[in-house]
């Protein structure tokens, strides 16, 4: 056989060996649910003490944008 064939056989054997080692390592590692790796948010220092609501929303700006959208829809003939 030529050296090209030996090279192909060698690469194929190397790939099979890597695959076998990889499957053995995966069998040894335990599966851990994602919920166990999440931090405890109840006592996490970066979690705010209270829930945020709509206190930061400027309702006048919301009304202004809704009126502008209605005006543009009338200009486009959608209503």
Secondary structure, DSSP 8 states (H G I E B T S, - for coil): --HHHHHHHHHHHHHHHHHHHHHHHHHHS----HHHHS--TTS-TTS-SS---STT--HHHHHHHHHHHHHHHHHHT--
